[in-house]
Amino acid sequence: MSVELVVGQNCYFDITEANKMIEDNFMSTEKEYTIWNGLSDNDKATIIYRNTKAFEMPIWYKGCKIYYSNQLEWPRNIDSKTFECPDEVKMGILMNGVRSLLEADANSGDSYHSLINNDIEEFRDGSGASVKFRADAKFLNEYAKLPGNDSIYKDIVTKYFNRWIIVV
């Protein structure tokens, strides 16, 4: 998929701004930084485009669109003030895309060993095997998505969008 990003038409930020957000918020040794910087520009554009679209339909943002002919939800009028797309929303869109990459990476070979080493609290075997997972097991919580939406992560909405939305 070859995507041409046009800020204000099909996205809220471009690859240059996304690269800066990643650089400003993550150390070079963190997974988010390395996975993002390992992508081609075409893949980065696809992530930005897809995740912008993912957050357009199912979310009811506060206020109303300024330009109803615009395909995007921002800019918006909220309490008689005009708001461009907030930095938190931009970061949320980007982080949702990065999270999808991390989830795909976690579902590759090494996730089994992480599960065994970090997430199992108790294992019993006898006549009936039993496995008890820790309540804070990463695989139970880290990739939880919104009900009825398989592309938006719940914690991303909570962290980046709550200030700007009415309903998801």
Secondary structure, DSSP 8 states (H G I E B T S, - for coil): ------BTTTBSS-HHHHHHHHHHHS-TTSHHHHHHHTS-HHHHHHHHHHHHHHTTSS-EESSEES-TTSSSS-SEEETTEEE---HHHHHHHHHHHHHHHHHHHHTSTTHHHHIIIIIEEEEE-SSS-EEEE-TT-HHHHTT-B-TT-TT-BHHHIIIIIGGGEEE-
